[in-house]
Amino acid sequence: MNSIRKDNSVRTDVKQRLFVTATVMAMIFLYSAALFITTEIESQRSSALTKCLDAKYSLFDLCWHKTRRDVSPSLVQYLTPFLPALVLVWLNWLLKLDYRLESASFPSKTMKWLRGVGYLVGVLACFLSFYVVLEKQADRLYLLQVSDVFAGTWIASGWVGAPLLFKHLHGSDDQAQVFQNTRRLLYLVLASPFLALLLSFVRQATQS
């Protein structure tokens, strides 16, 4: 009987370690995928800009806005960084998994550091959402690309959300208060581009 219990305990421990490993991989994907996709998109835009300037368009400003309008991430690319995390959350809910770590095993210091980095990236993303609107004159806001307003939010939501993913899958309920500010920042990051677009509409309306 003791041998059976020990075997079950070992299997549970192995499953927990595998699920924690999968969570860490999903977090790495949240941190890196959007950056890689953005780098690839910017490379395509640079190539398209060069071709545009060599073709019939002679003005840099026209080519710049044309390439940014024509070359932007697809819906699949926008969703790609979040797919592994969504799959893990769905499996956790579907199979009713319970691989929460004990307080002594939970990487509190690492999570604290990751939350700190997330705060910096999240605040910067909020600033950038409004900056792309405010740096343009009101009569040129029609050239504003929505993808530019959401670019920072897309990247930052992964950086802010990664520690929340780990807490959701492996943290205990008594840690909810610690992650509360991170959750609030995520809401602010997600709301900032919509508020920035609203500001652009107001500026255009008052200009008219």
C-alpha positions in Angstrom: 0.0 0.0 0.0 2.8 2.4 0.9 4.5 1.5 -2.3 1.4 2.4 -4.4 1.1 5.7 -2.6 4.7 6.5 -3.2 4.3 5.7 -6.9 1.3 7.9 -7.1 3.1 10.7 -5.3 6.0 10.5 -7.7 3.7 10.5 -10.8 1.9 13.6 -9.4 5.2 15.3 -8.8 6.4 14.5 -12.3 3.2 15.8 -13.8 3.4 19.0 -11.8 7.0 19.6 -12.9 6.0 19.0 -16.6 3.1 21.4 -16.3 5.3 24.0 -14.6 7.9 23.6 -17.4 5.1 24.1 -20.0 4.0 27.2 -18.1 7.5 28.6 -18.2 7.7 27.9 -21.9 4.4 29.7 -22.5 5.8 32.7 -20.5 8.9 32.8 -22.6 6.6 32.8 -25.7 4.7 35.8 -24.2 7.9 37.7 -23.7 9.5 37.0 -27.0 7.0 36.1 -29.8 5.6 39.7 -30.3 9.1 41.1 -30.4 10.2 38.6 -33.1 7.0 39.3 -35.1 7.5 43.0 -34.8 11.1 42.7 -36.0 10.0 40.7 -39.0 7.2 43.2 -39.8 9.6 46.1 -39.5 12.0 44.3 -41.9 9.2 43.9 -44.4 8.3 47.5 -44.0 11.8 48.6 -44.6 12.0 46.6 -47.8 8.7 47.9 -49.0 9.7 51.5 -48.2 12.8 51.1 -50.3 10.8 49.7 -53.3 8.3 52.5 -52.9 11.0 55.2 -53.0 12.5 53.6 -56.1 9.2 53.4 -57.8 6.6 56.0 -58.7 6.4 57.5 -55.2 9.0 60.3 -54.8 8.0 61.7 -51.4 9.3 59.9 -48.3 6.2 60.9 -46.3 3.8 59.2 -48.7 5.9 56.1 -49.0 6.2 55.9 -45.2 2.5 56.0 -44.6 1.8 53.7 -47.5 4.1 51.0 -46.3 2.9 51.2 -42.7 -0.7 50.9 -43.9 0.0 48.0 -46.3 2.4 46.0 -44.1 1.1 45.2 -40.7 0.6 42.1 -38.5 -2.2 39.7 -39.4 -4.8 38.6 -36.9 -3.0 35.2 -36.6 0.2 37.0 -35.8 -1.5 39.2 -33.2 -2.8 36.1 -31.5 0.3 33.9 -31.8 2.1 35.1 -28.6 -0.9 34.3 -26.5 -1.9 30.9 -27.9 0.3 28.6 -25.7 -0.9 30.5 -22.6 -4.5 30.2 -23.6 -4.1 26.4 -24.3 -2.6 25.9 -20.8 -5.4 27.9 -19.1 -8.0 26.0 -21.1 -6.5 22.6 -20.2 -6.2 23.6 -16.6 -9.9 24.4 -16.6 -11.0 21.5 -18.7 -9.1 18.8 -16.8 -9.5 20.5 -13.4 -5.8 20.3 -12.8 -4.4 21.4 -9.5 -0.6 21.9 -9.8 -0.3 24.8 -7.4 3.0 25.1 -5.7 3.5 25.3 -1.9 4.6 28.7 -0.6 8.1 27.4 0.0 8.4 26.2 -3.6 6.8 29.2 -5.3 9.5 31.4 -6.9 8.4 34.6 -5.2 11.6 36.6 -5.8 11.6 35.7 -9.5 8.0 36.7 -9.8 8.7 40.0 -8.0 11.5 40.8 -10.4 9.3 39.8 -13.4 6.5 42.0 -12.1 8.9 44.9 -11.8 10.0 44.6 -15.4 6.4 44.3 -16.4 5.5 47.5 -14.6 8.2 49.4 -16.6 7.1 47.9 -19.9 3.5 48.5 -19.1 3.9 52.1 -18.2 6.0 52.7 -21.3 3.3 51.1 -23.5 0.7 53.4 -22.0 2.9 56.4 -22.8 3.5 55.2 -26.4 -0.2 54.8 -27.1 -0.8 58.4 -26.3 2.5 59.6 -27.8 1.7 58.4 -31.3 -1.6 60.5 -31.1 -0.2 63.6 -29.4 2.9 63.9 -31.6 0.8 64.4 -34.7 -0.8 67.7 -35.5 -4.6 67.6 -35.4 -5.0 68.1 -39.2 -2.7 65.1 -39.8 -4.3 62.6 -37.5 -6.1 61.0 -40.5 -2.7 59.5 -41.3 -2.6 57.7 -37.9 -2.4 53.9 -38.2 -4.4 52.0 -35.6 -1.7 49.3 -35.6 0.8 51.9 -34.3 -1.5 52.8 -31.4 -1.8 49.2 -30.4 1.8 48.1 -31.0 3.0 48.9 -27.5 0.0 47.3 -25.9 0.4 44.1 -27.9 4.0 43.7 -26.7 3.4 44.9 -23.1 0.3 42.7 -22.4 2.6 39.7 -22.7 5.2 41.1 -20.4 2.7 42.2 -17.8 0.5 39.1 -18.2 3.3 36.4 -17.9 3.6 36.6 -14.1 -0.2 36.5 -13.8 -0.2 33.3 -15.9 2.2 31.6 -13.6 0.3 32.8 -10.5 -3.1 31.6 -12.0 -1.8 28.1 -12.7 0.6 27.6 -9.8 0.0 30.2 -7.2 -2.1 29.9 -4.0 -5.1 32.0 -3.2 -3.2 33.9 -0.5 -1.0 35.4 -3.1 -3.8 37.2 -4.9 -3.2 40.5 -3.1 0.5 40.5 -4.2 -0.5 40.3 -7.9 -3.4 42.8 -7.6 -1.4 45.8 -8.8 -0.1 43.8 -11.7 -3.6 42.9 -12.7 -4.7 46.5 -12.5 -1.8 47.5 -14.7 -2.8 44.9 -17.3 -6.2 46.5 -17.4 -4.7 49.9 -17.9 -2.4 48.7 -20.6 -5.3 47.1 -22.5 -7.4 50.3 -22.1 -4.8 52.8 -23.1 -4.9 52.4 -26.9 -8.7 52.8 -26.9 -8.4 55.9 -24.8 -5.7 57.2 -27.1 -7.9 56.6 -30.1 -10.8 58.4 -28.4 -8.4 61.3 -27.8 -7.5 61.4 -31.5 -11.2 61.5 -32.4 -11.8 64.4 -30.0 -8.8 66.3 -31.4 -10.1 65.8 -35.0 -13.6 66.9 -34.0 -12.4 70.1 -32.3 -10.1 70.8 -35.3 -13.1 70.6 -37.6 
